[in-house]
Amino acid sequence: MTEFTIASFNVKNLIGPDQEYYKFQSYTPEEYAWKADWMADQLLTLDADIVGFQEIFEEAPLREIIAETDRRGHEANAASLPDRSKRYHRKAIFRKLAYTPYTEAELAFAPNINDSKTPGKRRPGLAILSRYGFAEPVEIIQDLPQPLDIPMACLGGEDDAGYYTLRRLSRPIMRARIPVAGQIVSVFNCHLKSKLGEFITQQGAPYPPETVLTAYDAGGRALGALRAALRRMAEAWVLRRMILDELEQNRPVMVLGDFNDGENAVSSEIISGETPFRNYSWMLRHDARHSGDRYSAEEDRQIRETIDKFQLRSAEKQFLKKSLRDVVYTTAFGGVHESIDQIYMSRHFDPDWVGCIGEMQYFSVFNDHLTDGSHPEAPYNKLASDHGQIMAHMRLKSAD
């Protein structure tokens, strides 16, 4: 058996000091030092073998924080691990306490092609850190080779109900094939479009009219939310198509990142795939000729097996079921706590599937730092992340 951990960490706007990333937003040297210190502590606590990062503007600060994490890890090992002269040095507890440095790890950074480098108009990218390295160069998708045209169904006999077209993702998607104990695991890292409304600045105007809150435009604001949701769901489909490319080749898959939607939301369902019905033999066939023309028992088994093959499992849901807990949250905004960061996995990690290669042992949620920026008692909301980190503790079967 081989154990490994995989985590998702939205760091909230990692960039060096004195750089305006969004309008009028930057870190002083002191604020950046605080943020870097906090991140190093969080990364040390995670001690994850694979980490997917979101909201990385620049690679250099992340590398510096990883190096600082290693420095603290070496200090912690020196203080807490007995040397070989101690008769108790082999006890299992010390294996749990030991920090494994990232000295030999590989880091892949995916800059955002929407990042103009213009102060105040920056756009963040993603990164993956792997102690196992990468089996091949990490693939980054943002500009689509072919535009995604989503035709709308005709209603009332119209010939043309229109299209929604997506040519570029708001942020990149990363696909990394990572070698773990003789297995190659396809790991996806993503950060889907946020729920912030998407408004259009008319030619010659300084800003979209919907952003003028003193002249509140409820209808325009709702249309902005619709645009954001359409983009997020279309990006989810692009990710889903990439996942299916792996599953169709029977490759183990893990998907992590900031979905900007809850586990039961539409975009999450697009990524994970539909949940099969318990019984299709009660359902009318697609080509039914009479009321009793339904799928056979054999077809029922075939349909459910095919859907199950392509359905991803939620680490959060597996954890709640196993631990009998009833809630996980990774964000707090406007007084609302929800879970929008996810780790999904293919049935290769489902112990109920006969062909499984491993399973999740535990699921950690690091959210005790979360404070809601709408309240005055949130002194460091700008510097600490507004997301909790999540980590799946995995166990692989022996490759033989």
DATANOR-V196997 format. One record per pair of residues at least 24 apart in sequence whose C-alpha atoms are under 7 Angstrom apart, sorted by sequence separation. I is the first residue (numbers start at 0). GAP is how many residues later the second one is. If there is no record, write none. Layout:
I&GAP, I&GAP
//
This chain:
104&24, 105&24, 142&24, 143&24, 196&24, 364&24, 365&24, 39&25, 43&25, 104&25, 105&25, 142&25, 198&25, 364&25, 39&26, 42&26, 72&26, 104&26, 141&26, 142&26, 197&26, 363&26, 364&26, 103&27, 104&27, 105&27, 141&27, 196&27, 197&27, 363&27, 39&28, 40&28, 72&28, 104&28, 196&28, 275&28, 314&28, 362&28, 363&28, 35&29, 39&29, 43&29, 101&29, 141&29, 195&29, 197&29, 313&29, 314&29, 362&29, 107&30, 109&30, 141&30, 194&30, 197&30, 239&30, 313&30, 361&30, 362&30, 69&31, 140&31, 141&31, 196&31, 235&31, 239&31, 275&31, 312&31, 313&31, 361&31, 69&32, 139&32, 140&32, 195&32, 238&32, 311&32, 312&32, 359&32, 360&32, 139&33, 140&33, 194&33, 236&33, 311&33, 312&33, 359&33, 360&33, 139&34, 193&34, 194&34, 232&34, 235&34, 236&34, 311&34, 312&34, 359&34, 360&34, 138&35, 139&35, 192&35, 231&35, 235&35, 310&35, 311&35, 358&35, 359&35, 137&36, 138&36, 358&36, 137&37, 138&37, 272&37, 273&37, 329&37, 334&37, 357&37, 358&37, 137&38, 192&38, 272&38, 308&38, 331&38, 333&38, 357&38, 192&39, 271&39, 272&39, 331&39, 332&39, 356&39, 357&39, 191&40, 271&40, 331&40, 332&40, 333&40, 356&40, 6&41, 13&41, 14&41, 135&41, 5&42, 8&42, 10&42, 12&42, 13&42, 14&42, 133&42, 134&42, 4&43, 5&43, 6&43, 7&43, 8&43, 9&43, 10&43, 11&43, 12&43, 13&43, 14&43, 133&43, 134&43, 191&43, 318&43, 4&44, 5&44, 6&44, 7&44, 8&44, 9&44, 10&44, 12&44, 133&44, 134&44, 318&44, 3&45, 4&45, 5&45, 6&45, 7&45, 8&45, 9&45, 15&45, 132&45, 133&45, 14&46, 124&46, 131&46, 124&47, 131&47, 131&48, 58&50, 46&52, 330&55, 330&56, 329&57, 330&57, 329&58, 111&59, 111&60, 109&62, 246&63, 185&65, 194&65, 56&66, 168&66, 184&66, 185&66, 186&66, 187&66, 188&66, 189&66, 190&66, 191&66, 193&66, 243&66, 56&67, 184&67, 185&67, 186&67, 187&67, 188&67, 189&67, 190&67, 191&67, 192&67, 55&68, 56&68, 184&68, 185&68, 186&68, 187&68, 188&68, 189&68, 190&68, 191&68, 54&69, 55&69, 54&70, 55&70, 53&71, 54&71, 53&72, 52&73, 53&73, 52&74, 51&75, 52&75, 51&76, 261&76, 50&77, 51&77, 261&77, 262&77, 314&77, 50&78, 261&78, 49&79, 50&79, 260&79, 49&80, 259&80, 48&81, 49&81, 258&81, 48&82, 257&82, 258&82, 257&83, 258&83, 256&84, 257&84, 256&85, 255&86, 256&86, 255&87, 254&88, 255&88, 253&89, 254&89, 253&90, 254&90, 253&91, 252&92, 253&92, 252&93, 251&94, 23&96, 251&96, 22&97, 20&98, 21&98, 22&98, 19&99, 20&99, 21&99, 18&100, 19&100, 20&100, 21&100, 20&101, 51&137, 53&137, 1&179, 51&204, 51&205, 181&217, 7&248, 7&249, 37&346, 34&348, 34&349, 30&352, 11&373, 10&374, 11&374, 9&375, 9&377, 8&380, 7&381, 7&382, 6&383, 7&383, 6&384, 5&385, 6&385, 4&386, 5&386, 4&387, 5&387, 4&388, 3&389, 4&389, 3&390, 2&391, 3&391, 2&392, 1&393, 2&393, 0&394, 1&394, 0&395, 1&395, 0&396, 0&397
//
